[in-house]
Amino acid sequence: MIHKLFMTGLLGCIGFWSASAQPRVLGVEELFRLADAHSKSLKVHNLAVDEAIQAIKVAKNDRLPSIEAGLSFSYIGDGWMSDRDFSNGMKADMPHFGNNFAFKATQAVYTGGAVSTGIEMSELQKEMAETELDNDRQNVRFMLVGHYLDLFQLHNQRRVYEKNIEQTRLLIEEIRSAFEQGAALQSDITRYELQLKNLELGLTNVNNRIRILNRQMVTTIGLDIQTEILPDTTLLSAGIDKQSELHWQDARSQAPIMRLADLGVRMSEKQQEMARAGRRPTIGLIAANNFDGPILIEVPPINKNFNYWYVGVNVTYKFDALFKNNKKVKQAKLATLKAQENKRLADEQLSNGINAAYINLEEAYTRLDTKEKNVQLAHENYEVIHSRYLNGLSLVTDMLDASNIQLSSELELANAQIGILYQYFMLKKTIGTL
């Protein structure tokens, strides 16, 4: 009794969700478009790109002149004078109001390449941010297409379960008719009623998994939570662009992971240039104007304002860089060697990944052929056993076995069809073209 109440309530909840849901057929391209527009992860990476663009503008500011000005007013206390041995001290009257205005402008002419290298590093960081955005877009799309194919698979499974439930109910009616004629046992009916309950439980499980996946997808792509996503059934018949493994291997250089590895090498090389720039002198132009008062360098002080200006060339060289920056340059060289090794490792792993995905795709095609033949044989077997059972030539256990084999083969066929698409999308994701 409790079991019946539980099943009734669960089926009622599923029925309520189905009634309130808003069905929407969604293709893969539309799924990707919605993900690009609403994915929170992609929004974070888009902001990182905007931040990197702003960083380039900040780095270019180092090419501009530096202009500064200062204005101050002060109170000057009286002075005190004495002999060198601090004897004969006396008070020295001082003008008490002091003022200072200073203006200074500098323009870097040569910085050893530090400014231009800094700008180039900022531009590389922007490229890295854009590539990380592409890589994350591929990850988000693959995650969603995985959910989408799971949903496709579950809808196929639901149709298989519904078909088998309908078939089992018809068979129960046939057995009941045979029972009334004395050609079947009550235990035969009981066994198929148990089979029917197991099928209904399996259908309930599939429906619940559809609801869970549906909720995850609609929240990710920004749809209303009441939307029920229906996979585009034309996806299976559209076919895929099956290429040779060599085609996929040749395209791996443009994969986001390889572009990131290449950018890592270029960034390390720029770090070397920046370290070498620290060993070079800097040359700049300078212009300044000072307006001071009183004139305190005279004794006694002169209570007047004094203005002077100058222009010139400023040359700076850090002699400590001769023995300090060599270590920085060596560190940068080691970082470059490490980045180059990382790039070779990434290429090797990517090549192996493409090879594995391609082999899995070929295996998926072979599996599909096998499963299609299995379904055909399972249907033929079921029809033969069904006919023999109605003629009293086989047992109900034979019917149960035939029915289970038919259900299993149909579910495996549905999985095999989706498996081809999954491996194909895996290949496209691996080279960054999903």
N, C-alpha and C positions, 0 to 999 in steps of 0.2 A: 504493500500500500504506500509506504514511504517512498519507495523507488518510483512508483507511478506519479506521485505528487511532484517529486523532484524533476522528473523528465518533463512533466506537463509544464512546470514553471519555467524550466530552461528553454523549452521550445517556444513558450509564450514570449520570453525575453527576446529570442532571436527573431520571432515574427514581428515584435514591436520595432526592433531596430531596422528590419527590412522595410517595414511600412513607413518609418519616418526618414529613412535614408533617401538621398537625392542621387539617383544613378547618373554617372557621367562616363562616357567612353573616352578613354585617354590614350593617345598614342605616345610612342617613345619620344618623339621630337618635342611634342607639347610638354611632356613630363620634364624634359631637360630645360625647356624655356622657363617653365614655372620655377624650377629649382634655381636657375641662374638669377631670377628676380627676387626670390624670397628666402633662399638659404641663409641662415644666420652665419654659418661658417664662411661663406663666400663674401658676405658683407664685411666681416672682419678683415679678410685679405684685400678687399677693395679699398678699405680705409688705409691699410698698410701701403698700397700703391700710391694713394694720394699723399700719404706722409713722406714717402720716398721722393715724389715729385717736388714737394715743398723743400726737402733737404737739399735738392740740387740748387734751388734758388738761393738757399742760405749759403751753400758753398761758393756760389758765384759772387756773393757779396764781398769775398776776400779780394776780388779784383778792383773793387771800388776804393776811392780814397777814404782815409780816416780823418774825420774833422771833429775837433773838440774845442770847447771854450769853457772858461771858469771865471767866476766873479766872487770875490770875497771882501769882507770888511772886518777889521780887527781893532782891538784896543791894545796899545803898546805901553807897557809899564816903563818907569824910569830905569835907567841903567846904573851901573856901578863900575868904577875904575880903580885900579890899584897898580902898585909896582909889581915886578915879576915875582918878588918874594912875598906878595900879598900885603905889603905895608903901604901906608899913606893912601888908604882907600878913601874914595869920595863918591858922592852921588852925582850922576850925570842926567841932566834933564833931557827928556825925549819928547818929540811930538807924539801925542797919544792916539791920534786917529790914523789908522792904516787902511789902505785899499789896494786891491790887486785885480787886474783883469788880464787874462791870458787867452790867446787864440792860437791853435796849432793845427796844421793840416799835413798829413803824410800820404804818400802814394808809393806802393810797392812797385818796383820796376823789375827786379829779379829776385826770386825766392828759391832758386835751385830746383824749380819744378814742383815745389810743395803745393802751391795753389792749384795749378792745372791738374796735378795728380789727385788732389782732394776732390776736385770737380768730377774727374773721371771715375773715382771710386764711388761717388754719390750716384753717378749715372749707372754704374754696375749694380749698385744696391737697388736702384729702381728696376732694372732688368730682373734681378733676383726676386723682387717682390711680385713682379708680373708673372714670372715663371712659377713661383709658389702659388699664385692665384690659379694659374692653369692646372697645376698639379692637384690642387685642392678641388678644382672644378671636376677633374677626372675622377677623383675619389668620391665626391658627392654623387656624381652621375652614376658611377658604377654601383655604389651602395643602393641608389634608388632603382636602377635597372635590375639589380638583384632582387629587391623587394617586389618589383613589378613582375619579374618572371616567376617568383614564388607565388605571387597572387594569380598569375596566369595558370600556373601548375595546380593551385588549389581549386580554381574554378573548373579546370578540367576534371580534377578528382571529384568535385561535387557533382558534375554531370554524370560521371561514371557511377558514383554511389546512387544517385537518383534513378538512373537507368536500371541498376541492379535491384534496387528496392522495388521498383515497379515490376520487374521480372519475377522477383521472389514472391510478391503478393499474388501475381497471376498463378504462379506455381502452387502456392498454398491453396488457392481456390480449386485448382485441378486435383490436388491430393485429397481435398475434402470431398470432392465429387467422387473420387475413387474410393474413399473411405465409406461413403454412404452406400456404394455398390459392393462393399466388402472386398475391394481389391487393394486396400491400403490399410495401414495401422495408424492408431492414434499417435503413436510415438513418431511416425513420419511427419505428421502435422506439427508436433511439438518441436522437433528438430529444426524445421524450417521457420517456425515462429521465433525460435532462438536465433537462427541465422538472420532473420529480419531485424530483430532488436539490435544485434551487433552491427548490422549495416546502418541502422538509424543512429546508433551511438557514433559510428565512424563519420557519418554525415554531420552530426552535431559538432564533433571535434574539428572537422574541416571548416565549418561555418565560423566557429570561434577563432580559428587561426586567421581566417579572412578578415574578421573584424579587427583583430590586433594589428595585422599588417596594414590594413586600410587606414587605421588611426595614425600609425607612424608616418605613413606617406603623406596624408593630407596636412598634417602639422608641419612637415618639412617643406612642402611646396606651397604652403599658404592658402590652402582651400578650406572651406567650411568643414567642420568636423562631422557634419551630417552628410557630407558627400560620400557616395559609394563609388569607388573607382572600378570601372569595368575595363579590363584589358582589350586592346584592339585585336580582334580575332584575325585580321588580315596579316598580322605580323608573321605568322607561320607560313603563309602562302607567298609572301613577298620575296622570299629567297634572300640569300646573303652573297656578298661578293667574295667568293672563295678564291684566294690567291695562294701562290706557292709560299713555302716557308722563306725562300730567299727574298721575296717581296717584303715580308714583315721584318726580316732581319735588316734589310737595307734602310727601312724607315725608322729604325730605332735611334738614329742620331738626333732626331728631332723630338724624342720623348722628353717630357719635362724633367725627369730624373737625370738624363744626360745633359740637358741644358744647364741644370743647376750645378752639376759636377764641373762643367766647362767654365761656368761663371765663377766657381770657387777657385779654379786655377788662375783665371784672369785677375781675380781680386787679390790673390796671394802675390802675383807678379807686381801689382800696383803697390802692395805693402812694401815690397823690395825697393821700388822707386822712391817711395816716401822715406824709407830709412836712409837711402843714399842722399836724398835732398838735405837731410840734416847735417851732412858733412860739407855742404857748400855754403858760401857766404850769401848774405841777403843785401840787396842794394835798393835804396828808396830815395825819393825826393822829399824834402821837408821844407815847410814855410811856417813861420811863427811870428807873433807880435805880443809884446808884454807892455802893460801900462801899470806902473807901480808907484806907490807913494807911502810914506816919505822915503828919502834916499838914506838908507841906514848904513851904507858902506863907507860913508864919510864920517869923520870925527871933527867937530861935533856933527850930528845928523843934520841933513838939510830938509826942511819941511816943505818939499816941493814934489810934484809928480814927475815921473821919468818914463818916457815911452821909447821903446826900441823894437826893431824887427830884424828878421834875418831869413834867408833862403839858402838851401844847400843840398848836398848829397849825403845820405847816411849809409855807411857800409858797416855791417856787423858780421863778425865771424866768431863762432864758438870753438875755441881751441880744444875744449874737453871732448868735442865730437870726434877728434882724431882717435881717441882710445875708447870712447863709449859707444859710438854708433857702429863700429865694426861688429860688435856682438849683436846689435839689433839687425844688421844686414844678414848676418849668419842665421839668426833666428827666422828671419823672413824667408831665406832660401830653403831652410828645412820645412817651413810651412808650405812653400810652393811644391816641394818634392812630395810632401804628404798629400796635398790636393791632387797632384798628378796621379799618385797611386790610387787615391779614392776614385778618380775618374775611370781608371782602368778596371778597378774592382766593380764599379757601377755598370760599366759596359759588359763585363763578363756575366754579372748576375742578370742583367737585362736580356742578354743573348740566351742564357739558359732558361729564363722565364718564358721567352717567346717560343723557344723550342718545345718546352713542356706544354704550353698552351696549344701550340699547333698540333702536337701529337694527340692531346686530349680532344681537340676538335675532330681529327680524323677518326679517333675511337668513338666519338659521339655519333658520327655518321654510321659507322659499323653497328653500333648499338641500336640505332634507330631501325636499320634494316632487319636486325634480329628480332626486335620487339614487334615490328609490324607483322613478321611471319608468325611470331608466337601468338599474337592476337587472332590472326586468321585460323591457326590450328586450334586455339582455345575455343573459338566460336563453333568450329566444325565438331570438335569433341563434345561440346555442350549439347549441340543439336542431336548428335547420335545417342548420347546417354539419356537425354530427355525423351527421345522417341522410344528407346529401349525400356526406360522406366515405365512409361505409360502403357507399354505392352507387357509389363511384368517380367522383363528380361534382365533387369538390373536392380540393385538395392538403392535405398535412399542415400546411403553413405556415398555411393558412386555419384549421385546427383550433387551432394554437398561438395565433394571433391571437384567435380567439373565446374560448379558455380564459383568456388574459391579460386580455381585456376583462371577462370575467365576474368574475374574481378582483378586478380593480381596482374595479369597480362595487360589489361586495359590501363591500369594505374601506371605500370612500368612504361607503356608506350607514351602516355602523357608526359612522364618525366623525361623520356628520351627526346621528345620533340623540343622541350624546353632546354634540355642539356646542350643541344647544338647552338642555340641562340646564346646561352650563357658563355660557352667557350669562345664564341665569335666576339661577343662584347668584351670578354677578358683580353683577347688579342688587341682589340682597338684601344682599350684602356691602357694596356702595357706600353703602346707606342704613342699614347697621348692624343688619339684622334676620336675618342668616344663623343 
